[in-house]
């Protein structure tokens, strides 16, 4: 193993062992880890152009690509005994850079992630379209993996996943799973999805709804009796409907609304919030489950804005919930502070009303506010596992986060000849 390969291994081990979500590497600056507090640099020498070229060569092994030809490149990297990493290689100002997303080896279940139980019911539908939405880094992949794992553990069916790249590797349980990766196993989402319809699928997971052609085939799959899951980079149900409809020419949008109203089973939109203990993040979800009223809101553009009212009203019967309903429950359960809740609330006034109803009075809300105001999030820096006899170094949080935390040192990265 080369010196740089050993350095990379040390960095990746450290990230996995300490719950880092992303690793940033670029020419001319030290590597950095993303934690729930932000992107924190680790105290290593800045990566040279030779270091980054060595990194690219490791990640491009077997692809036939050379670092000099890369402008943008997506892939996955498996480090035996450590974990899987989704990566994007790119250039900025002509220099090489990379960002890696840490993918957990163990697929967390719906219960492990403390997600609402209604997700199991959504996963057990016979047909239709289910969309998981949210910003980048909001945990969409983890939620989808948990849903697919539930189907895999409870149903004897054929699940086809189409991903760019494959993130979570699902073992065969009760279901048979075919996982296909763009570039390695198929040319594009649209061609793979078209082929999937001839592969006797019961469930299809589409990594991302990227274009009109892909969406058309996904809707066709749902219309012909398949259960289809995918993701969209939108923040809630109303914006998701708007985004999908806007992909089409204006003269086709009315028909698209009708197709969505007939086939969309649910949207699961999520945000990550800092837990009250300051040491982890929790997912808050808006869950829209289609019923007659919701389907009318989807089909009729003039009524789409009323959707939140029906989502809120459907909580007891359907298990649907608005963001503010879920966030209120997290406050009452003492999982997040009131300050965090108010920052994340879609409507702060509704937040107070929901808390008042749940707690049985405004006095409880006031006490929660006081506790939230006194809450201080502790500073937690990443911890690096030491090589033998290594001297300690420090991770350097931004100045606003307080004193840096001493961690053991990763060996200095040698220049690659």
MONOR-V384289 format. One record per run of one state. SS is the DSSP state (H for helix, E for strand, C for the rest). FROM is the first residue (numbers start at 1). TO is the last residue. If there is no record, write none. Layout:
BEGIN
ss-><SS	SS>
from-><FROM	FROM>
to-><TO	TO>
END
This chain:
BEGIN
ss-><C	H	C	E	C	E	C	E	C	E	C	H	C	H	C	E	C	E	C	E	C	H	C	E	C	H	C	E	C	E	C	E	C	H	C	E	C	H	C	E	C	H	C	H	E	C	E	C	H	C	H	C	H	C	E	C	H	C	H	C	H	C	H	C	E	C	H	C	E	C>
from-><1	3	18	22	28	29	36	38	43	47	48	49	60	67	70	72	80	83	93	95	104	118	124	128	134	140	155	158	164	176	183	186	187	189	197	203	207	212	224	227	233	237	247	250	264	275	281	290	292	300	301	314	315	319	321	322	323	333	338	345	348	360	362	375	392	397	399	402	405	409>
to-><2	17	21	27	28	35	37	42	46	47	48	59	66	69	71	79	82	92	94	103	117	123	127	133	139	154	157	163	175	182	185	186	188	196	202	206	211	223	226	232	236	246	249	263	274	280	289	291	299	300	313	314	318	320	321	322	332	337	344	347	359	361	374	391	396	398	401	404	408	417>
END
